[in-house]
Amino acid sequence: QVQLVESGGGLVQPGGSLRLSCAASGMIFSLYDMGWYRQAPGKQRELVAAITNGGSANYADSVKGRFTISRDNAKNTVYLQMNSLKPEDTAVYYCNAFRKTSVYEDDYWGQGTQVTVSS
């Protein structure tokens, strides 16, 4: 059974930093592309950052230069380092694992972790 468990969310002041972690189990982590999404109240879920199984990363324009996604395949964990946080970064952040082959597609989600940026 695949599980993705996020941690590291919380309340932080504007300009502060947080590091989110997502620990995966029940899957061959190194085969999956991993992503962080977020959903603010009243808004659609959006992609924040993603990293392929080969280590290539991409970011939403709104977080470029402030957020960094990384992965540790030995620990089955993906991270999101968030610096220079802004109130508009407030959202529930979700971890996603995705893999597509010629015969099937896997798509798994964590339960989410709340990030609140406020003074």
C-alpha positions as CSV (number, residue, x, y, z in Angstrom):
1,Q,0.0,0.0,0.0
2,V,1.5,3.3,-1.1
3,Q,1.7,6.1,1.5
4,L,2.9,9.6,1.2
5,V,3.3,11.4,4.5
6,E,4.0,15.2,4.6
7,S,5.5,17.0,7.5
8,G,7.1,20.4,8.2
9,G,4.2,22.7,7.8
10,G,3.2,25.4,10.3
11,L,2.9,29.1,11.0
12,V,5.7,31.4,9.9
13,Q,6.2,35.1,9.5
14,P,6.5,36.8,6.1
15,G,10.1,36.5,5.0
16,G,10.6,33.3,7.0
17,S,11.5,29.8,5.8
18,L,10.0,26.3,6.1
19,R,11.1,22.9,4.8
20,L,8.5,20.4,3.9
21,S,9.2,16.7,3.8
22,C,7.3,13.9,2.1
23,A,8.2,10.4,3.1
24,A,7.0,7.6,0.7
25,S,6.5,4.0,1.4
26,G,5.1,1.0,-0.4
27,M,6.5,2.0,-3.8
28,I,9.8,2.0,-5.6
29,F,10.4,5.7,-4.9
30,S,13.3,6.2,-7.4
31,L,11.0,5.3,-10.4
32,Y,8.5,8.1,-9.6
33,D,8.3,11.8,-10.6
34,M,7.5,13.7,-7.4
35,G,5.7,17.0,-7.0
36,W,4.5,19.5,-4.5
37,Y,1.1,21.1,-5.1
38,R,-0.8,23.6,-3.0
39,Q,-4.4,24.7,-2.6
40,A,-5.5,27.9,-0.9
41,P,-9.1,28.4,0.3
42,G,-11.4,29.0,-2.6
43,K,-8.7,28.3,-5.2
44,Q,-7.8,25.4,-7.4
45,R,-4.9,23.1,-6.5
46,E,-1.8,24.2,-8.3
47,L,1.6,22.8,-9.0
48,V,4.3,24.4,-7.0
49,A,7.4,22.4,-7.9
50,A,8.2,19.0,-9.4
51,I,11.2,16.8,-9.8
52,T,11.6,13.9,-12.2
53,N,13.0,10.5,-11.3
54,G,16.2,11.7,-13.0
55,G,16.4,14.8,-10.8
56,S,15.2,17.5,-13.2
57,A,13.2,20.2,-11.4
58,N,10.7,22.8,-12.5
59,Y,8.8,25.5,-10.6
60,A,5.8,27.6,-10.8
61,D,6.7,31.2,-11.7
62,S,5.4,32.4,-8.4
63,V,8.0,30.5,-6.4
64,K,11.0,30.6,-8.7
65,G,14.1,31.7,-6.8
66,R,12.4,31.2,-3.4
67,F,11.6,27.5,-3.3
68,T,13.8,24.5,-4.0
69,I,12.6,20.9,-4.5
70,S,15.0,18.0,-3.9
71,R,14.8,14.3,-3.4
72,D,16.8,11.7,-1.5
73,N,16.1,8.3,-3.0
74,A,18.0,6.5,-0.2
75,K,15.5,7.9,2.2
76,N,12.4,7.7,-0.1
77,T,11.8,11.4,0.7
78,V,11.2,14.5,-1.3
79,Y,11.7,18.0,0.2
80,L,10.5,21.5,-0.5
81,Q,12.7,24.2,0.9
82,M,10.6,27.4,1.1
83,N,12.4,30.7,1.7
84,S,11.2,34.3,1.6
85,L,7.7,33.2,2.3
86,K,4.8,35.5,1.5
87,P,1.3,35.6,2.8
88,E,0.1,34.4,-0.6
89,D,2.0,31.2,-0.1
90,T,-0.5,30.3,2.6
91,A,-2.2,27.0,1.6
92,V,-2.4,23.3,2.2
93,Y,0.6,21.7,0.5
94,Y,0.3,18.2,-1.0
95,C,2.9,15.7,-2.0
96,N,2.3,13.8,-5.3
97,A,4.0,10.8,-6.8
98,F,3.4,10.1,-10.5
99,R,4.6,7.4,-12.8
100,K,3.4,6.7,-16.4
101,T,4.3,3.7,-18.5
102,S,3.0,2.3,-21.7
103,V,0.5,0.1,-19.9
104,Y,-0.5,2.0,-16.7
105,E,-0.4,5.2,-14.8
106,D,0.1,5.6,-11.0
107,D,-0.9,8.8,-9.2
108,Y,-0.7,9.1,-5.4
109,W,-1.3,11.9,-3.0
110,G,-0.5,12.7,0.6
111,Q,-2.9,14.1,3.1
112,G,-1.5,17.6,3.0
113,T,0.2,19.9,5.4
114,Q,-0.9,23.4,6.3
115,V,1.4,26.3,5.7
116,T,0.3,29.7,7.1
117,V,2.4,32.8,6.4
118,S,1.2,35.6,8.7
119,S,2.5,38.2,11.0
